[in-house]
Amino acid sequence: MAAVALRSCRRGLSHILSNGGLAALSSQRLEGVRRHKSTVQYASRPDLPKLAYRRVKGKSPGVVFLPGYGSNMNGQKAEALEEFCRSLGHAYLRFDYTGHGASDGVLSEGTIGTWKKDVLFVLDELVEGPQIMVGSSIGGWFMLLAAIARPEKTAALVGISTAADHIVTLFNSLPLETRKEFEEKGEWTLPTKHSEEGHYKFSMDFLKEAENHCVLQSPIPITCPVRLIHGLKDEDVPWHISMQGYYTLYTVLECCESCHGEQRAQLRTEPRGAGEDRAKVRPRPGAAVGRLDSCTVWRKPGEATDGQGELPEMADGWNNPL
């Protein structure tokens, strides 16, 4: 699935960065060959921990990669995107949040607000002009927060398994008695295969602070182009979160199925016209995601997707994705 996500992300960036004349890169180059790795630099901030980052100079718009929780800028996606941007001549920056990777700070002391400030600092101080933010998992949450706070610095967004509000939503979905037990303990232990300890620990203060940054309960004031890529078999972050982001962003949808039979949903947004009715843009639930015969289906506002004036029927369970 990682390779599928990388190829999808590459196509999303290709669409945004070029006018269609981009020469395709091989999967081997994208996923394995990285000959000119950037060097680590450190950004000092008054009264805040130093941030470690790697930067490649190039043309605008630049690309900024936002990794997931507990991850860092040396992951496969982060390095593959650097090679891709370098091949196109575009600027690129990847960095570690406070308490992550080579940056200063303690992970357990960080909050959603802390890491949001990290992203805003990068946009304000380390890059020039509007950027295409690529957010992976919780990094997708941060890219939405940053786009809301810095619209003038946001050229476009690409989300990979976007985990907007996910920590808060997941905790609130637990049975009431279970939540009370964790609240009495003062922390929530969440099993995961991505930690050496086999779990993540979140304090109740962390969760309460995170609630202040939730974005999916009301329309998100973002009008730049957006692509949300999500594996339909994702075991960590449900693809329904990207669907919810799709609705709050008023997106136009692209559905794809990879050559290897792996299903994925790609959601693409374009700015709505002035005064355009939300109800006319937003398709009925589940109508635009599913297993389609064609590789790619584009729908513009008001267009049907089967050429017959009707939306295609989906498999059972697709009609109420949220």
N, C-alpha and C positions, 0 to 999 in steps of 0.2 A: 504493500500500500504506500510505503514511503516513496518508492520510485514513481508510482502513479501520481501521487500528489505533486512531486517535483515536475513531472512532465506537464501536468495541468497548470501549475504555477508558471512554468516557462511560457506556455501558450497564453496565459492571461497577461503576463508582462509583455510578451511579443505584441499582442493586440494593442496594448496601451502605449508602448514605446515606439512602435513603428506604424507605417501606413499600409502594411501588408506585404512589403517587399523584402522582409527579413529572410535571410537564408537560414534554413533549419540547422540546428546543432545536433550532433549525434548524442544518443543516450549515454554512451561511454564518456564523452567529454563532459556532459552535464553532471554525471553521477560519480565519476571517478578521477578524471585527470585534472589536477589543479597545480599548475606549474609555478604560478607567481603569487604565492600567498602574501597577503598584506601583513604589515608588522603591527604589534600591539602598541597602542598609545594610551595615555592616561589623562583624563580631564579632571582638574581640580575645581571644586565648588566651595564657596564660603559656607562653613558650618555643615557641610554635607559630605558623605563619603565620596572618594574618587571613583570615577567610572572608567572601566577599561573598554577600549573600542579598537576596531580595525577599519581603516578607511581607504577607499580607492578613488582617486580623482578622475573626473570625467565630465561629460556634458550633462545638461539638465533635460528632463527632470531626473534627480537622483533617486536611488532606492534605499530605504532603511528597513532592515530586518529586525523584527521583534520576536524573540524566542519564547518558549513556553515556561511555565513555572518549574523551577529547579533545573532548567536547562541553561545552556550558555551559547556564546557566539561561535563555538567550534563544532557545532552539530552539522550533520550532513546537509540539511536544507540551507543553513547559513553559508556554508562553504560553496555549495553548488551554485547558489545565487550570485556569489561574488564572481565566480568564473564566468557565469552567464552575462552579468552586467559588464564585466571587463571586455568580453568578446564584442559587445555592442558599443563600447566606448562610453557607457553611462557611469556616473558617479555611484558609489555604493558605500554604505556604512552598516556595520553590525557591531553590537555592543552587549555588555553584560549588565543586567540590572543590579542595583544595590543588593549585596549579599549573595550574588551569583558569580560563578566563574572567577575571573581575575579581578573583579571590582571589590572595593572595600565594603565593609558592612557585614551584618549577620542576617542570614536568610530568615530565621525565626522572628526577627524583630521588624521585618518588612511588612508593609501593608499595600493594598491596592493603590491607595493614595501616594505612597512612597514611590512605587514603580511608575505611576502615571507622571509624577514629577520628573523621573529619570527620562522618560520619553520626551516630555516637553523641553527639557534642558537640551537634549540632542537636537531637536528641531530648531530651537532658538539659537544655540551656540556652536554646534558642530557641523551643520550643513548649510548650504546656501539655496535659497529659493524653494518653491514647492517640491514636495517629495512624494514618491509612491511608497506607501507603507505596506509591508508584507508581514502580517501577524500570524504566528502559529499558536494554536490553542489559546492560552490565556493572553498571549500577545495579540490575538485578534480582538480581545476585549480592550486592551490598551490602545490599539490603533483607532478604535471607535471613539474612545474617550479623547484621544489626542486630536482626531479630526474635528470633533465638536469644539474643543478648546482653541484649536489653531487652524481654522478653515483656510486661511491665507497661505498656510504652509503645507496644505494637503492637495496633491495633484490627483491621486487616486488611491484606492485601497484594494489589497488582495488578502483575503482571509483563508487560512488553511486550518480546517477543523476549529473554527472560531468558537471559543469557550466564553462568550459574553455572559456575565451573571452566573456562570455555571456553579461556582463554589457555593454561592448563596442559595441558588435554586436546589442544588443537590441536598444541602443540609435541611432546607425547609420541606423537602419531600419525604424526609424520614418520619416514621411514626411519632406521634406526640410524646409517648413515654420514652422512646429512644432519645429524642432531642432533650428531654428533661434530664436524662441520665448524664448526657454529655455536658449540659449546662451546669449541673451540680459539680462535675469534675473540673469544669473550667476550660476544657479543651475537647476538640473533636478529632478522633483518630480515624483517618481514611485509608483503607488498604490500597496499595498501588504496586505495580510491578516496575515502576520507574524510579524507585528509591532503594538504596542498599538496605535500609531498615525494613523495607516492605510496607511502609505506610508513610503518610504525611500527617503532621499534627497542626491543627489550626486552633488558636485560642478563640474564646467567645468574643474577646475584644476585636480580634482580626475580622471575624464574621460580621460583627456589628458595624465596623468601619467600612467593610466591603459593600454593605447595603447602600451606603451613600453614593456609590458609583455605579449602581445598576442602570442599564440603559434600555432594556427590552420591554419595559412596562408602558412606554409611551412612544410616539413617533420620534425617530432619531433625525435631528436637523442636519443631515449630511446630503449634499447634492452632487458630489463628485462621482466619477465612475467607480463602481465597486464590483469585485468578483469574490464570491464566497465558494470555496472548494471544500467539499466534505465527503469522506468515505461513508457510504451507507451501512457499512459493517463496523464502523468505529466503536470499539468497546470502552473507550475512555470518555469521549465527549459525544453525546447523542447528536445525530445529524439534524434532529428537530430544532436545535438551537440556531443553526444557520437558517432554517426555514423561518423561525421566528424573527431573526434579523432581516430576512427577506421581506417579511410583511411590514416591519417597522421602518424599513428603508424604502418601501414602495418599489421594489426592484422589478426588473425584467429578467426572465429566467432562461438559462441555457441548461439543457439536460444532456448528459453524455453517458456513454457506456464505453469503457476502454476496450482495446483490442484483445486484452487478456480476460475479458469477461468480468472484470472487477467493476462494480457499479459505483458511480460517484455522482453527486449532485453539484453542479456549478451554477451559482446564482450571480447574475450580472445586472448591475444597475446603471441607469443613465438618468441625468437630470430631467425632471418633468417640466413640461412647458408651463409658462405662467398661467395660473388659474385652472390647470388641468385637474379634473375630478379624480380623487384617489380611488373611488369605487370603480371607475372605468379602467384604471391602470392595474388594479390588484385582481388577479385571477381567483377563481374559487379555490378553496383549500384542496391541496392534493392534485389539482388538475395538471400542474406543470412538472411534477417530479415522478419518475417511474422508469420502468424498463421500456424504452422505445426502440423500434426497429432501426431507425436511422441513427447515425453517430452523433449528430448535433442538430438541435432544433432551436431556432431563434424565435422569440415572440416579441413583437413590438406592441405598445399599447393598442388594444382594439383588434389585434390580429389573432386568428385561430392558428392552431399548430398542425392540423392534419390536411389542410388544403380543401376541406369540405365544409368549412364554416362551423365545425364543431370541435370541441376539445377532445383529445383521446381519452378513452376510459382507462383507469388505472387498476392495478391489482387490489385485492382486499387489504384494508388497513392503511391505504394511502390517503383516504378522504378526510382524515382528522389528524394531521401530523403534529399538531401542537399539544 
